[in-house]
Amino acid sequence: MDIQKDSVVTFHYTLKDDAGKVLDSSDGGAPLAYIHGHGNLVAGLERELTGRSAGDSLDVKVSPADGYGEYDAALVQRVPRRQLKGIAKLHVGMKLHAQTQEGPREVTVTQVLGDTVTIDANHPLAGKNLNFAINVTDVREATAEELEHGHVHGEHGHHH
């Protein structure tokens, strides 16, 4: 079966940056399972998987535009420390949840300097090429229940 909209796809992957540093991998763990055509992967990877089948191996380079977007300097803000009430030990790399006009958003503390804290709402991989090595292990039709729930059930998926 070829990968198409509403297919359940299971695959192993290794994600590297342009310097070859491994950013994430399913190596040594369970493969990733998702429903194809529902926006569950970055657009560039999902597009490259369309038409593939179980047993296929491929290397995919996804540009920022088809991955996590370009880095947007407007998403970096300096805020007074007093705005972050109740957080005793702020440190660089800390993830916080901010309420924005678009709803809740995860931000990362990138600098703490005196009474000023710099936060960045860009995805950590924004502006970066994503280099995937993929091994497709299984392709099947999604069940009606999986399509209704929007996620894979059973092995390597969600269990109710």
Secondary structure by P-SEA (a helix, b strand, c coil): ccccccccccccbbbbccccccccccccbbbbbbbcccccccaaaaaaaccccccccbbbbbcccccccccccccbbbbccccccccccccccbbbbbbccccbbbbbbccccccbbbbbcccccccbbbbbbbbbcbbbbbcaaaaaaccccccccccc
